[in-house]
Amino acid sequence: MAKAELTVAVIGAGAIAGRHFSAVAELEGLRACAVADLNAERVEEAAAQYGIPAYLDYREMIQRERPDIVAIALPHYLHKEAALFAASNSCHMMLEKPMALTVDECDEIIQAAQIGEVCVLVGHTQHYMAENIQAKLMIDSGLIGDLVMIHDVRHTDYFRDSRPDWFLEKKKSGGGILANLGTHSIDKIQWLTGSRVCKVNASISHNGNRGDVEGSGLIYLELENGMPASIVQAGYVGAARNETEVIGTKGMLKLMTGDSLWLSAGGPYERVEVPRSVSPFELQYMDLLQAISSGGDTGCPPSYGRDIIAILEKVYASAVSGKEQYMDWS
């Protein structure tokens, strides 16, 4: 049974840490207890802002503070190590996406969480964003009829100077724009349709001015329900774009996550009013709290996070081989 108030420690004091602390501060039953980061100046600043102890070593933090929940907001290549240590110390986890670098690493985390009997929520925020939630409700209601296809487009300056170097090192990040933003698109498509990817074709380019990761990709997916979907992402200089077009037999949705939602029932797109609720991070923590209390799974359990990494591995395999790849979900 969950305690009346659960403590939360954050590993990583980068930009995303503030969203975790803000969500914890807003929710009854949660209290921030500590933060850890190797950057002394950054962690001291975060600790002072939130009135909590600062640590340079997250292991020391976990062993001394004994937090109920650990939020892991580290570079991707450090996810597995931190998650295994948290699980071994009976800490529930809010684990930022991507879950880990490889399927094998994901399997290690899943096993450790089972042994430690802890709940894990993998931070696929697409499930908790207002426009996406409304779009899924409309799709599930049959408003746009049977789904025909999805086209997802993301353009951003991925190699901008402000992006930390580790993002652009494949051994640390797992890949480029497709590993970081493409996983959001894969997740969004599966979640909106309620169907898993079964077939993958992909092509990528490496024209960035930094690092060794891909800067663009085009992915063709086929879902288990037979529906096709495409993902087009470019990380070079150009006009920013973030749109998901969902096409049905009775209409179309244009989803601009974090901005707006539009519906066409045969004519021009018209804006849909989207109910506002708490922030996506608050919804994630509410989900995790419910799972801890009930002993059930979160809305984004580690098994699902593993599926996303499995699909990403097939994306890269297709791009390298030039051949279609098939998912084995057996």
C-alpha positions in Angstrom: 0.0 0.0 0.0 1.4 3.4 -0.9 2.4 5.7 1.9 0.4 8.9 2.5 3.3 10.9 1.0 5.8 9.5 -1.4 9.2 11.1 -1.8 10.7 11.8 -5.2 14.4 12.2 -6.1 15.5 13.3 -9.5 18.7 12.0 -11.2 19.9 14.7 -13.7 19.5 18.4 -13.1 19.2 19.4 -16.8 16.3 21.3 -18.4 13.8 18.4 -18.1 14.3 18.2 -14.3 12.3 21.3 -13.7 9.3 19.7 -15.3 9.5 16.8 -12.8 9.9 19.1 -9.8 7.0 21.3 -11.0 4.7 18.3 -11.4 5.7 16.9 -8.0 5.0 20.3 -6.3 1.5 20.4 -7.8 0.4 16.9 -6.7 -0.9 15.9 -3.3 0.9 12.9 -2.0 4.3 13.7 -3.5 7.3 15.6 -2.1 10.7 16.2 -3.7 13.5 15.1 -1.5 16.8 15.4 -3.4 18.5 15.9 -6.8 21.7 14.5 -8.2 24.0 15.6 -11.0 27.7 15.4 -11.8 27.7 19.1 -12.6 28.2 20.8 -9.2 27.0 24.2 -10.2 23.9 22.9 -11.9 22.9 20.6 -9.1 23.4 23.2 -6.4 21.3 25.7 -8.4 18.5 23.2 -8.7 18.7 22.2 -5.0 18.6 25.8 -3.9 15.6 26.5 -6.1 13.6 23.6 -4.7 14.9 23.6 -1.2 16.3 20.1 -1.2 19.7 18.4 -0.8 22.1 18.2 -3.7 24.3 15.2 -4.5 27.1 14.6 -7.1 26.6 10.8 -6.9 23.0 9.5 -7.4 24.0 6.2 -5.7 24.8 8.1 -2.5 21.6 10.0 -2.9 19.4 6.9 -3.2 21.2 5.1 -0.3 21.0 8.1 2.0 17.6 9.6 1.1 15.8 6.3 0.4 13.3 7.9 -2.0 10.1 6.1 -2.9 10.3 7.3 -6.5 13.3 8.1 -8.7 13.0 10.2 -11.8 15.8 9.3 -14.3 16.5 12.3 -16.5 20.0 11.4 -17.8 21.6 11.0 -21.2 20.3 7.8 -22.8 23.4 5.7 -22.4 23.1 6.1 -18.6 19.5 5.0 -18.3 20.2 1.3 -17.8 22.8 1.7 -15.1 20.6 4.1 -13.1 17.5 2.1 -13.5 19.2 -1.1 -12.3 20.5 0.6 -9.2 17.1 2.2 -8.5 15.3 -1.1 -8.8 17.9 -2.8 -6.5 17.1 -0.2 -3.9 13.3 -0.7 -4.2 12.6 2.6 -5.9 9.7 3.0 -8.3 10.8 4.8 -11.4 9.8 7.7 -13.7 12.2 6.7 -16.6 12.6 9.3 -19.4 12.3 7.9 -22.9 13.9 6.3 -24.8 13.9 3.6 -22.1 17.4 2.4 -23.0 19.8 2.1 -25.9 18.9 -1.5 -26.9 16.3 -4.2 -26.4 18.8 -6.1 -24.4 19.2 -3.2 -22.0 15.4 -2.9 -21.8 15.2 -6.6 -20.8 17.7 -6.0 -18.0 15.6 -3.2 -16.6 12.4 -5.2 -16.9 14.0 -8.1 -15.0 15.4 -5.8 -12.3 12.0 -4.1 -11.8 10.3 -7.5 -11.5 12.9 -8.7 -8.9 12.6 -5.4 -7.0 8.8 -5.4 -7.2 8.8 -1.7 -8.4 6.5 0.1 -10.8 8.1 1.8 -13.8 6.6 4.5 -16.1 8.6 5.1 -19.3 8.1 8.8 -20.2 6.4 8.6 -23.5 4.7 11.9 -23.0 2.5 11.6 -26.2 0.0 9.7 -24.1 -0.5 12.6 -21.7 -0.7 15.7 -24.0 -4.1 17.4 -24.3 -4.3 17.5 -28.1 -3.3 13.9 -28.4 -5.8 12.8 -25.7 -8.6 14.6 -27.5 -7.6 13.2 -30.9 -7.6 9.7 -29.5 -11.1 10.2 -28.0 -12.3 11.4 -31.4 -10.7 8.5 -33.3 -12.0 5.9 -30.8 -15.6 7.4 -31.1 -15.6 6.7 -34.8 -16.0 10.4 -35.7 -13.7 10.1 -38.7 -14.8 6.6 -39.6 -12.4 3.7 -40.1 -8.7 4.7 -40.1 -7.1 4.6 -43.5 -3.5 6.0 -42.9 -1.4 8.3 -40.8 1.2 10.8 -42.0 3.6 12.2 -39.4 6.0 15.1 -40.2 8.6 16.7 -38.0 11.1 19.3 -39.1 13.5 21.0 -36.7 17.1 22.2 -36.5 18.5 19.1 -34.8 22.1 20.2 -35.0 21.7 23.6 -33.4 24.5 24.8 -31.2 22.5 24.5 -28.0 22.0 20.7 -28.4 24.4 18.9 -26.0 27.1 17.0 -27.8 26.1 13.6 -26.3 22.8 13.7 -28.3 24.9 13.6 -31.5 27.1 10.6 -30.5 25.4 7.4 -31.5 27.1 5.3 -28.7 25.6 7.7 -26.1 22.2 8.6 -27.6 21.4 5.5 -29.6 20.9 7.5 -32.8 20.0 10.9 -34.1 16.6 12.5 -34.9 14.9 9.1 -35.3 16.1 7.8 -31.9 15.1 11.0 -30.1 12.0 12.4 -32.0 11.2 9.4 -34.2 10.4 7.3 -31.2 7.8 9.9 -30.2 6.2 9.5 -33.7 6.3 5.7 -33.5 4.7 5.8 -30.1 2.1 8.3 -31.2 1.0 6.2 -34.2 0.7 3.0 -32.2 -1.1 4.7 -29.3 -3.6 6.6 -31.5 -4.5 3.5 -33.6 -4.3 0.9 -30.8 -2.3 -1.3 -33.1 1.4 -2.3 -33.1 3.9 -2.0 -35.9 4.5 -5.2 -37.8 6.5 -4.1 -40.8 9.2 -1.4 -41.3 11.0 0.2 -44.3 13.4 3.1 -43.7 15.9 5.4 -45.4 18.1 7.9 -43.5 20.7 10.6 -44.3 23.9 11.7 -42.4 24.4 15.3 -43.4 24.7 17.0 -40.0 27.6 19.3 -39.2 28.2 17.7 -35.8 28.5 14.1 -34.5 27.9 10.8 -36.2 24.1 10.4 -36.1 21.5 10.6 -38.8 19.9 14.0 -39.6 16.8 12.9 -41.4 14.7 9.8 -42.0 11.7 8.5 -43.9 10.0 5.5 -42.4 7.1 3.5 -43.9 5.3 1.4 -41.3 2.6 -1.2 -41.6 0.5 -1.9 -38.5 -1.0 -5.2 -37.4 -4.5 -3.9 -38.4 -3.2 -3.5 -41.9 -3.0 0.3 -41.8 0.0 2.1 -43.4 1.7 5.0 -41.7 4.6 7.2 -42.7 7.1 9.3 -40.6 9.1 12.0 -42.3 11.7 13.8 -40.1 14.4 16.3 -41.1 16.9 17.9 -38.7 18.5 20.3 -41.1 18.0 24.1 -41.4 14.5 25.0 -42.6 10.9 25.7 -41.5 9.9 24.0 -38.3 7.0 21.7 -38.5 5.3 19.2 -36.2 2.1 17.7 -37.6 0.3 14.3 -37.6 -2.4 13.9 -40.2 -4.9 11.1 -39.4 -7.0 10.1 -42.4 -10.3 8.2 -42.0 -13.2 7.2 -44.2 -15.4 10.0 -42.8 -12.9 12.8 -42.2 -9.4 13.8 -41.2 -7.6 15.1 -38.2 -4.5 17.3 -38.2 -2.8 17.0 -34.9 -0.2 19.7 -33.9 0.9 18.3 -30.6 1.4 21.0 -28.0 -0.4 23.5 -30.1 -3.7 22.6 -31.6 -6.1 20.0 -33.1 -8.0 20.4 -36.4 -10.9 18.4 -38.0 -12.1 18.1 -41.6 -15.4 16.5 -42.2 -15.3 17.1 -45.9 -14.2 20.7 -46.2 -11.4 22.9 -44.9 -9.9 22.1 -41.5 -11.6 23.7 -38.5 -10.0 24.1 -35.2 -11.3 21.7 -32.4 -11.6 23.0 -28.9 -9.3 21.0 -26.7 -10.1 20.7 -23.0 -7.2 21.7 -20.8 -6.2 19.8 -17.7 -3.0 19.5 -15.7 0.4 19.2 -17.4 1.5 16.1 -19.1 4.1 15.5 -16.4 1.5 15.8 -13.7 -0.6 13.2 -15.5 2.4 10.9 -15.7 3.0 11.1 -12.0 -0.7 10.5 -11.3 -0.5 7.4 -13.5 2.5 6.2 -11.6 0.9 6.9 -8.2 -2.2 4.9 -9.3 0.0 2.0 -10.3 1.9 2.0 -7.1 -1.3 2.1 -5.1 -3.0 -0.7 -7.1 0.0 -2.8 -7.8 -0.8 -2.8 -11.5 0.9 -1.5 -14.6 1.4 2.1 -15.6 0.0 3.5 -18.8 3.5 3.3 -20.3 5.0 0.1 -18.7 8.6 -1.0 -19.5 7.3 -3.7 -21.8 5.9 -0.9 -24.0 9.1 1.1 -23.8 10.9 -2.0 -24.9 8.6 -2.4 -27.9 9.5 1.1 -29.1 13.2 0.3 -28.9 12.6 -2.9 -30.8 10.9 -1.0 -33.6 13.7 1.6 -33.7 16.3 -1.2 -34.1 14.3 -2.5 -37.1 14.2 1.0 -38.5 18.0 1.2 -38.5 18.4 -2.3 -39.8 16.2 -1.5 -42.7 18.1 1.7 -43.5 21.4 -0.1 -43.4 20.3 -3.2 -45.4 17.8 -1.5 -47.7 15.4 -4.3 -47.0 12.0 -4.4 -45.3 12.1 -5.6 -41.7 9.4 -7.5 -39.8 8.6 -7.3 -36.1 8.6 -10.6 -34.2 6.2 -10.0 -31.3 6.0 -13.7 -30.3 
